[in-house]
Amino acid sequence: MTNSQKGQAAGQASSPVVSGTSGGGNDIPIITTRPEQITRHNISDEELSRFEDCDNKGLSGAIWMFGGIVGGLVIPIVSDLKEAYWNNPEIPLTLIALLQVIVFFVCFAVGVFIYFYTRQNKETASDLANKIRQRSSQS
């Protein structure tokens, strides 16, 4: 069975092109494929604007959720840490207080991660939309 027949048997819609060998003692042919056709889509400026606006909306809600958890735990944690480390005599942290501290720092870290992740991807979506607009105005 040739490589072309293997690709067709596997349901791939591409034609293989042998582009060279790997080199070295064991020459293995390197095969790249290309699609049979490239499908282009037309998109309106309104749809492009909606694409920019709806980018990472769910993650924005997650940032607010984690921010609310962190904000709600600040006062109990400060109170518990004050009792455990600054009061005289010191009262050890309870299991619930320790869990609150852990949840606080985990939610803070996850919220910061999501914030930077959404900022990075929002710029990418805006850049992509600008490239599509520029491409449309050139033709």
N, C-alpha and C positions, 0 to 999 in steps of 0.2 A: 504494500500500500504506500503510495507516495505521500509526501507532506501535504500536497494540495488535497488529496482524497481524505487524509486524516482530518484536516480542518473542516472540510465539508461534512464529514461524518459526525464531527463533534458539534455541528450546527453553527460554526463560525462563518460570518459573511465577510471574509477577507481573503485576499490572495497572497500567499507567502512569497517573499523575495529573499533569495540567499544573498547576504551582503558581505560575506567574508568568513574567515575562520578565526578561532580563538587564539591561534598561535601556540607556540610551545611544542612539546613533543607529541601531545595527543590533540591533533587538530579536530575540533568539533565544529561543524558548520553552524554559523549564527544565522538564524532565520528571523526576519522581521515581517510583520504583516501590515497591510494597509486596507482601509475599508473600501468596499465596492462603491459606495457613494457617501457623500457628506450631506447631511440634511441641515438646511439653514432655516431659521425661524425669524419671522418678522415680529417686532415688539413695538408697541406704541410708547410715546413718552410718558403717558399716564401710568402704564404698566411698569415702566422703568422707575418712576417715582415711588410707586407702591412697593417695588422690590427694595428700594433704599430704605423706606420707612419701616417696613415690617421686619427688617433684619434683627434677629436676636431678641424679639419682644418677650419671649418666654423666659429667657435668661435675665432680662431686666427685672421681671417679677421675682425671680429667685434671689437677685441681689437685695431687693427690698425685704424679702422674707428673712434672709440671713442677717440683714442689718437690724430688723426688728427683734430678732432673737438676741443678738449681741446687745442692743440697747436695753432690752428688758432684763438682761442678766447683770448689767453693770452695777446697779445699786446693791443687790444681794451679794455679789461677789466681793465688792469693796467692804461691805459690812462683815462678811465672814473672814476675809483676809485680815481685816483690822483686829477682829477678836482673836485670830490665831497667831498673829505675829507682832502686833503693836500694843495690845492690852496687857496690863499687869494685874493679875496672873493671866497667862496665855491659856486660851481654850482651844484644844486641838480641832482641826477641821473634821466635820462629820462626813459620812459617806455621801450624803446628798450635796453638801457644799463642794466636795471634791468633784462630783459629777457635774455640777454647775460650772465649775472652772474649766473642766475638760470640754464641755459643750460650748462654752464661750469661745475658747481658743480655736476649736475645730470650725465653728461657724464663722468666726472672723477670718480664718485662713481660706475657707472655701469661698466666702463672699469676695475677698480680695482677688482670688484666682479668677472667679467668674467675671469680676469687673474688668480685669486686664484682658481676659479672653474676648469679651464682647467689644471692648475698645479696639482691639487688634482686628477683629473680623468686620466691624462696622466700617472701618477705613477701607478695607478690602472691597466691600460691597459698593461703597461710594466710588472708589477708583474704577471698579468694573463698570458701573453705570456711566461714569464720565467717558470712559473709553468707548462704550457703545454709542453714546451721543456724538462724540467726535467722529466716529466711523460713519455715522449716518449723515453728518453734515458734509463730509468729504465726497460722498458719492452723488 
